[in-house]
Amino acid sequence: LAAMEKDIEGATRLILPNGRMDVVAFGCTSGTIVIGEDTVFRKIRSVRPGIACTTPITAGIAGMKKLGAKRIALLTPYVDSINQMMRAFIEERGIEVPVVGSFNNADDAQVARMTAACVRDAAIELGRHEAVDGVFVSCTSLRVAEIVEEVEAATGKPASSSNHAMAWHALRLAGVNDALEGWGRLFRS
């Protein structure tokens, strides 16, 4: 993660170096937690002063709040130490996390090969828990956008994920407020 943190400014410089941008999104959920959301934003803005910024976890929290979720089920691929940091981060921002499920896998290459069906089934199982009113799947390596509506239909609760929420939040920060069908409740809000 030290290399990831060190490269934020350089990577930001490479994106449309002379072009106009409305938003910069930093695409690592657990990296944001470990590096620190404020540090990520400060490094981006050192290259692009005043630009709107988001991260997967920033967006996930904004999305869950937009949908009115106050107690979420959190599904991750992470090891327990990262899960605990993730839970604390979310709870510090006003959303309870009474249910956590994890694939407990530290190998991002293996995580990226997990099937959408496997993630869907786990998200549905956690989302059916009576103690929660929403589901968030954390990790940009997990493909969730295509199964969000299935999870919502099976649980009756809003669902989102790192990439799903980050795309929604980047659009909203850029002033694009169109409701999009087929991508779950968040994209219709």
KEPARO-287091 format. One record per residue (C-alpha): residue in three letters; x, y, z. Coordinates in nm, 4 decimals. Example, Ala and Ser with C-alpha at 12.3 -4.5 7.8 and 13.67 -1.06 7.14 Angstrom:
BEGIN
R residu        x        y        z
R    ala   1.2300  -0.4500   0.7800
R    ser   1.3670  -0.1060   0.7140
END
This chain:
BEGIN
R residu        x        y        z
R    leu   0.0000   0.0000   0.0000
R    ala   0.2935   0.2340   0.0485
R    ala   0.3572   0.2252  -0.3268
R    met  -0.0121   0.2815  -0.3944
R    glu  -0.0136   0.5871  -0.1686
R    lys   0.3073   0.7177  -0.3231
R    asp   0.1619   0.6899  -0.6752
R    ile  -0.1678   0.8763  -0.6185
R    glu  -0.0325   1.2139  -0.7302
R    gly   0.1544   1.0747  -1.0311
R    ala  -0.1457   0.8737  -1.1458
R    thr  -0.3722   1.1769  -1.1063
R    arg  -0.1293   1.3814  -1.3209
R    leu  -0.1543   1.1243  -1.6024
R    ile  -0.5335   1.1434  -1.6376
R    leu  -0.6165   1.4029  -1.9054
R    pro  -0.3175   1.6185  -1.8094
R    asn  -0.4432   1.9242  -1.9971
R    gly  -0.8100   1.8371  -2.0019
R    arg  -1.1044   1.9335  -1.7863
R    met  -1.2277   1.6839  -1.5294
R    asp  -1.5137   1.7093  -1.2833
R    val  -1.4301   1.4155  -1.0546
R    val  -1.1385   1.1903  -0.9680
R    ala  -1.2159   0.8506  -0.8177
R    phe  -0.9503   0.6505  -0.6327
R    gly  -1.0360   0.2871  -0.6989
R    cys  -0.9355   0.0811  -0.3953
R    thr  -1.1698   0.0240  -0.1027
R    ser  -0.9337  -0.1307   0.1509
R    gly  -0.6519   0.0957   0.0308
R    thr  -0.8640   0.3980   0.1170
R    ile  -0.9199   0.2625   0.4677
R    val  -0.5499   0.1918   0.5270
R    ile  -0.4100   0.5058   0.3588
R    gly  -0.6878   0.7277   0.4918
R    glu  -0.9664   0.8944   0.2987
R    asp  -0.8377   1.2445   0.3819
R    thr  -0.4862   1.1548   0.2654
R    val  -0.6193   1.0168  -0.0645
R    phe  -0.8215   1.3322  -0.1270
R    arg  -0.5347   1.5621  -0.0250
R    lys  -0.2973   1.3876  -0.2685
R    ile  -0.5480   1.4043  -0.5559
R    arg  -0.6179   1.7711  -0.4898
R    ser  -0.2479   1.8536  -0.4730
R    val  -0.2496   1.7860  -0.8481
R    arg  -0.6094   1.8885  -0.9254
R    pro  -0.6963   2.1635  -0.6747
R    gly  -1.0617   2.1853  -0.5822
R    ile  -1.1720   1.8785  -0.7788
R    ala  -1.4509   1.6585  -0.6440
R    cys  -1.3150   1.3254  -0.5204
R    thr  -1.4560   0.9905  -0.4245
R    thr  -1.3418   0.6428  -0.3341
R    pro  -1.5329   0.3146  -0.3232
R    ile  -1.5939   0.3383   0.0510
R    thr  -1.6754   0.7108   0.0379
R    ala  -1.9292   0.6325  -0.2331
R    gly  -2.0610   0.3231  -0.0573
R    ile  -2.1391   0.5209   0.2564
R    ala  -2.2941   0.8059   0.0540
R    gly  -2.5036   0.5531  -0.1376
R    met  -2.6262   0.3659   0.1678
R    lys  -2.7210   0.6961   0.3322
R    lys  -2.8990   0.8111   0.0140
R    leu  -3.1006   0.4869   0.0224
R    gly  -3.1834   0.5306   0.3908
R    ala  -2.9867   0.2251   0.5086
R    lys  -2.8853   0.2589   0.8734
R    arg  -2.7785  -0.1014   0.9487
R    ile  -2.5986  -0.2850   0.6727
R    ala  -2.4711  -0.6304   0.6023
R    leu  -2.1103  -0.6025   0.4854
R    leu  -1.9707  -0.8686   0.2522
R    thr  -1.5965  -0.8653   0.1785
R    pro  -1.3219  -1.0918   0.0492
R    tyr  -1.0828  -0.9548   0.3136
R    val  -0.9016  -1.1078   0.6079
R    asp  -1.0373  -1.0324   0.9551
R    ser  -0.8025  -0.7425   1.0357
R    ile  -0.9191  -0.5518   0.7256
R    asn  -1.2828  -0.6460   0.7953
R    gln  -1.2564  -0.4951   1.1424
R    met  -1.0996  -0.1758   1.0051
R    met  -1.3758  -0.1575   0.7413
R    arg  -1.6512  -0.2074   0.9977
R    ala  -1.5052   0.0607   1.2271
R    phe  -1.4667   0.3046   0.9374
R    ile  -1.8299   0.2622   0.8321
R    glu  -1.9637   0.2792   1.1863
R    glu  -1.7633   0.5964   1.2570
R    arg  -1.9596   0.7522   0.9707
R    gly  -2.2990   0.6718   1.1180
R    ile  -2.4000   0.3377   0.9668
R    glu  -2.4178   0.0304   1.1888
R    val  -2.2658  -0.2953   1.0635
R    pro  -2.4332  -0.5725   1.2666
R    val  -2.3598  -0.8440   1.0086
R    val  -2.0255  -0.9105   0.8366
R    gly  -1.9507  -1.1951   0.5994
R    ser  -1.6155  -1.2612   0.4393
R    phe  -1.4544  -1.4941   0.1885
R    asn  -1.1357  -1.4432   0.3965
R    asn  -0.8997  -1.4314   0.1012
R    ala  -0.5900  -1.2106   0.0909
R    asp  -0.5039  -1.2927  -0.2733
R    asp  -0.6562  -1.0238  -0.4947
R    ala  -0.5961  -1.2329  -0.8090
R    gln  -0.8121  -1.5113  -0.6640
R    val  -1.0734  -1.2641  -0.5428
R    ala  -1.1045  -1.1207  -0.8945
R    arg  -1.1890  -1.4700  -1.0254
R    met  -1.4829  -1.5181  -0.7891
R    thr  -1.8046  -1.5674  -0.9811
R    ala  -2.0892  -1.3203  -0.9694
R    ala  -2.3169  -1.6099  -0.8655
R    cys  -2.1000  -1.6851  -0.5612
R    val  -2.1020  -1.3196  -0.4562
R    arg  -2.4769  -1.2914  -0.5248
R    asp  -2.5583  -1.5942  -0.3088
R    ala  -2.3469  -1.4686  -0.0184
R    ala  -2.4929  -1.1159  -0.0434
R    ile  -2.8469  -1.2555  -0.0423
R    glu  -2.7753  -1.4767   0.2574
R    leu  -2.6362  -1.1827   0.4572
R    gly  -2.9027  -0.9429   0.3345
R    arg  -3.1838  -1.1645   0.4581
R    his  -3.0673  -1.1124   0.8155
R    glu  -3.3368  -0.9292   1.0145
R    ala  -3.0846  -0.6934   1.1759
R    val  -3.0000  -0.5169   0.8471
R    asp  -3.1769  -0.2811   0.6091
R    gly  -2.9149  -0.2774   0.3309
R    val  -2.6240  -0.4729   0.1796
R    phe  -2.2803  -0.3446   0.0813
R    val  -2.0244  -0.5628  -0.0971
R    ser  -1.6769  -0.4217  -0.0467
R    cys  -1.3866  -0.4659  -0.2897
R    thr  -1.3281  -0.3320  -0.6387
R    ser  -1.2209  -0.6795  -0.7523
R    leu  -1.5713  -0.8228  -0.7039
R    arg  -1.8226  -0.7920  -0.9890
R    val  -2.1563  -0.6877  -0.8413
R    ala  -2.3298  -0.4348  -1.0700
R    glu  -2.4809  -0.7119  -1.2825
R    ile  -2.6357  -0.8850  -0.9796
R    val  -2.7492  -0.5856  -0.7713
R    glu  -3.1104  -0.6121  -0.8822
R    glu  -3.1171  -0.9861  -0.8024
R    val  -2.9874  -0.9187  -0.4509
R    glu  -3.2412  -0.6415  -0.3987
R    ala  -3.5276  -0.8580  -0.5272
R    ala  -3.4298  -1.1520  -0.3058
R    thr  -3.3796  -0.9460   0.0104
R    gly  -3.6227  -0.6592  -0.0375
R    lys  -3.3375  -0.4277   0.0659
R    pro  -3.1087  -0.1885  -0.1205
R    ala  -2.7723  -0.3257  -0.2273
R    ser  -2.4534  -0.1785  -0.3669
R    ser  -2.0826  -0.2455  -0.3931
R    ser  -1.7505  -0.0660  -0.4199
R    asn  -1.7502  -0.0197  -0.7994
R    his  -2.1264   0.0172  -0.8268
R    ala  -2.1407   0.2933  -0.5656
R    met  -1.8261   0.4637  -0.6953
R    ala  -1.9701   0.4896  -1.0479
R    trp  -2.2973   0.6309  -0.9078
R    his  -2.1163   0.8775  -0.6813
R    ala  -1.8795   0.9985  -0.9548
R    leu  -2.1791   1.0661  -1.1795
R    arg  -2.3622   1.2541  -0.9050
R    leu  -2.0530   1.4573  -0.8128
R    ala  -2.0181   1.5485  -1.1817
R    gly  -2.3765   1.6739  -1.1869
R    val  -2.5238   1.3781  -1.3776
R    asn  -2.8456   1.2962  -1.1946
R    asp  -3.0208   1.0765  -1.4512
R    ala  -3.2126   0.7795  -1.3146
R    leu  -3.0846   0.4624  -1.4806
R    glu  -3.2931   0.1470  -1.4961
R    gly  -3.1399  -0.1967  -1.4605
R    trp  -2.8722  -0.1090  -1.2062
R    gly  -3.0614  -0.1192  -0.8775
R    arg  -3.2208   0.1336  -0.6468
R    leu  -2.9107   0.3476  -0.6097
R    phe  -2.8957   0.4344  -0.9801
R    arg  -3.2629   0.5269  -0.9739
R    ser  -3.2081   0.7701  -0.6842
END
